[in-house]
């Protein structure tokens, strides 16, 4: 696998040093972009770990009520 070292999350302090009010819109855009990336990463992890349990729960609530072993067996 390739390492992901090029993009790093910069907390709340980004944009507070240096520029005056002219960079306000760009810092708002950067903050929005950071929050979007953060939320998509969290959604990806939740989907990754929650998909198979969701399928098992849906299968357990189906009409002919199978046992857990019947759901997990490949036959």
Secondary structure, 3 states (H helix, E strand, C coil): CCCCCCCCCCCCCCCCCCCCHHHHHHHHHHHHHHHHHHHHHHHHHHHHHHHHHHHHHHHHCCCCCCCHHHHHCCC
